[in-house]
Every structure is written in structure tokens, then in C-alpha cells.
Amino acid sequence: MPRNMSFSITTEQYRKRTKRVTRRLGWWNLKPGDIQNGVEKAMGLKKGEKIVKLGQHRVLNTRPEPLNAITQDEVILEGFPDMTPDEFIDMFCRSHKGCTPESIVNRIEFEYL
């Protein structure tokens, strides 16, 4: 059964299918072939709120890497073609408590189903 993976920060990119890679401070147990439900928000739902499904995707590969190893090509794969790597790192760190540019993140590449 597919697990729900939240794309609350990149909902628009997921909907438009311009996002092919995501970086996470977790999800270390994923492996190629795993299928996930992309959702707007999976945790912190208020009473009465329901999970909004965006679609499904299949994991192609994963690897640990420092956040500050991100390149311009990777920022584009993340769905932010107008952002620099430094801008992406800043946004990521502001949205993930305890994250620094040196934090090891899980780079997850996927394809839409």
C-alpha cells in the first residue's frame, strides 16, 4: 500500500509535473520501485481537514548527499527553474527545523504514474 508523501511546499510543481526530484530529511527506507501518493499535506491536519491527493509517483533512485551539493540542474529538477542553488538551500533550511546547508538529505528521484 503506497504511503503518503507531502508536497506542501511544492504542491504547484507536483501538480504541473515540473518536479522530478525531492530532498527530504528522512524517508531513508525508500527503494527504487516504491510507489508513493503525492499529497498536499499529510500531517498537522486540522479537525475536519482531509488529505488531498495530488497523484502517484514511483521512486527511481535515492541517495544521501549534503544539501549544499545541489546544482542549478538539480534546482530545476526540484521544480524551481528561476531559483539559484543558494536560494534553494536557504528556502529548504527555513522550512525544515534544524537543517543547515551541510545537512545530509535524502535525494529522491521519481516518475509520475
N, C-alpha and C positions, 0 to 999 in steps of 0.2 A: 504494500500500500504506500503510495507516494506521501512524503512528508511535505508540509507547507514551509516554503521559504519566502520570507518577507522581502518585498521590494518597495518599502515605504518611501525611501529617498529617491528611488529611480523608477517609480511607477510609470511615468510617461515614457521613459526609454524602453521599459519592458513592453508596454502596450504597442509602441511603434516598431518593436523588434529591432531597435538600433543597438541594443545591449547584448553582447555575446560573452562577456566576462564579468564576474563579480568577485570582489575581495571581501573576505569575512574573517572575523576574529574567532573562528570556530568552524564547525562543520568538517572536522578533521576525519570523520569516518566515511565521507563520501568516496565513491569509486566510479570509474568510467562505467556508463550504462545505467546508473541510478536515475530514476525519474522523480522529479520534484514538481509540486504545484507551486507556481509563482502566485503570490497573493499580495494585496496591498499592505496588510498588517496582520500579523499572526499573534502577537502578544500585546497586552495592555488594552484590550478591547473593553470599552465601557459597557455597562449593562444595556442590553438591547442591540448592541452592535453585532454584526455578523461578519465573518470572513468573506472578503470579496476576492474571488479567484480571477487571476489575470490570464492564466493559461498554464501549459505544462512545458517542461523542458527536460532534456536528457543531458546528464553530465558527460562531457567528452574527456576531460582530464582535470587533475588538481595538482597543485604543488605549493609548498611553503616558500615564501620569499619575503624579504624586508619590504615594507610599504614603500620606502624611498627608492626602490629599484624600478618603480613604474616608469615607463617611457611614454612619449607622445602617442605612439601607435596603440599602446595599451589603454591610455586615457580615452582614445576614440572607441576602442572595443568596449569600454565601460559605459559608452553612450554619451560622452562629453567632448564632442569634437572641437568646441570653442574654448576649452579649458587647458591650461598648461599642467604638466605634472606637479609642479609646486602648488598650484591652485587645488588640484585634486587631493593631494596629500593633506592640505590644510582643511578642506571640506570633510574628508574622511576622519581626520583626528578630532575635529569639532563635534562630529556626530557619533563618535564611539569613545565612551568614557575610558580613560586610562591609556588611550592609544597615543603613540609617538611616531614620528617618521621612521624610527628604527624598528618599530614593532613588526614581528613576523606575522604575516597574514596568509590566509589560505586563498590562493588564486584559483578560481573555479571557472573553467571554460565550459560552455553549454550550447546546445542547439535547441531551437523551438520545435515542438511537436504539433 
